[in-house]
Amino acid sequence: MALKVELKPHERIIIGACVVTNTDQRARLLIDGDRIPILREKDILTPETADTPAKLIYLAVQLMYLSPEPQINHGTYFSLLRDIITTMPSAWPIIEGINNDILNGDLYKALKEVKKLIAYEKKLVDMSTDGADRTDMKEQKSA
């Protein structure tokens, strides 16, 4: 079954090992292929944009997904995983889902699961920031 992809002007997409950049007009592609990795620009992270532990895990899984030999990136992934489990143990259920997808060879599904981890990480950071802001406000009022 073909994958239908519509690209906005100047949008990029990775198909296999190639980056395809659209011209200045909207384009519609039908892509046939067996297990070829495809990532739209909005789903691509670079080392520069992977600025949190969960985003670094996404980057590692992305590299696995795009690589003809995903095992090469397992060491990096598991190292990052140890770090995030230490700092965010409550994320274990999400991480378990990611691990299961990787073990089953469904790396695209693993990428989707890592997005849940990124959202969870953001939620925790926002909650801690909100708590710090409230503490700062209380200290300012009492001063």
C-alpha positions in Angstrom: 0.0 0.0 0.0 1.4 3.4 -1.0 2.0 6.2 1.5 0.4 9.5 0.5 2.5 12.5 1.5 1.6 16.1 0.9 4.5 18.6 1.2 4.2 22.3 1.8 6.4 24.6 -0.3 10.0 24.2 0.7 9.2 21.4 3.2 11.7 18.6 3.5 11.2 14.9 3.9 13.7 12.0 4.5 13.0 9.0 2.3 15.5 6.2 3.0 18.9 7.8 3.0 17.8 10.8 0.9 16.6 14.3 1.9 14.0 15.5 -0.5 13.2 19.2 -0.5 10.0 20.5 -2.2 10.0 23.4 -4.5 7.9 26.6 -4.1 4.6 24.8 -4.8 2.6 22.3 -2.8 3.3 18.7 -3.9 1.7 15.3 -3.4 3.7 12.2 -3.4 2.8 8.5 -3.5 5.6 6.4 -2.0 5.7 2.7 -2.6 8.4 0.7 -0.8 8.9 -2.1 1.7 10.0 -0.8 5.1 11.7 2.3 3.8 12.2 4.9 6.6 10.3 8.1 5.9 10.3 11.2 8.2 8.6 14.5 7.5 10.5 17.7 8.4 8.3 18.3 11.5 9.4 14.9 12.9 13.1 15.3 12.4 15.3 16.3 15.3 18.9 17.5 14.8 21.7 17.4 17.4 21.2 21.2 17.8 17.4 20.9 18.5 17.8 17.8 20.8 18.2 20.1 23.9 16.6 17.9 26.6 17.2 14.3 27.8 13.9 13.1 26.2 14.8 14.8 22.9 18.2 13.1 22.9 16.4 9.8 23.3 14.2 10.7 20.3 17.4 11.6 18.3 18.9 8.2 19.2 15.7 6.3 18.1 15.5 8.5 15.0 19.1 7.4 14.1 18.1 3.8 14.7 15.0 4.2 12.4 17.0 5.8 9.6 20.0 3.4 9.8 20.3 0.2 7.8 22.0 -1.2 11.0 19.9 0.2 13.9 22.0 -1.8 16.5 24.9 0.6 16.0 22.9 3.2 18.0 21.7 0.9 20.8 24.6 1.8 23.1 23.9 5.5 22.9 20.2 4.8 23.4 20.7 2.7 26.5 23.2 5.2 28.0 20.7 8.0 27.6 18.0 5.8 29.0 19.9 5.2 32.2 20.3 8.9 32.6 16.6 9.7 32.2 15.5 6.8 34.4 17.7 8.2 37.1 16.3 11.7 36.9 12.7 10.8 35.9 11.8 7.4 37.3 8.1 8.1 36.9 8.5 7.9 33.1 9.2 4.2 33.3 5.8 3.1 31.8 6.5 5.2 28.7 10.1 4.0 28.5 8.9 0.4 28.7 6.6 1.0 25.7 9.5 2.5 23.7 11.7 -0.5 24.6 9.1 -3.0 23.5 8.6 -1.2 20.2 12.4 -1.3 19.6 12.6 -4.9 20.6 9.8 -5.7 18.1 11.6 -3.8 15.4 8.9 -1.2 15.1 11.1 1.9 15.2 8.6 4.3 13.8 6.1 3.4 16.5 9.0 3.8 19.0 9.5 7.4 17.7 5.8 8.1 18.3 6.2 6.8 21.9 9.2 9.0 22.5 7.0 12.0 21.6 4.9 11.0 24.7 8.1 11.0 26.7 9.0 14.5 25.5 5.5 15.7 26.4 5.8 14.1 29.8 9.2 15.7 30.4 7.9 19.1 29.4 4.9 18.6 31.8 7.3 17.9 34.7 9.5 20.8 33.9 6.5 23.1 33.6 5.2 21.9 36.9 8.6 22.5 38.6 8.9 25.9 37.0 5.4 26.9 38.2 6.2 25.8 41.7 9.5 27.8 41.7 7.6 30.9 40.4 5.1 30.6 43.2 7.9 30.3 45.8 9.6 33.4 44.3 6.4 35.3 44.4 5.8 34.4 48.1 9.3 35.4 49.0 8.9 38.8 47.2 5.6 39.5 49.0 7.1 38.8 52.4 10.1 41.0 51.7 
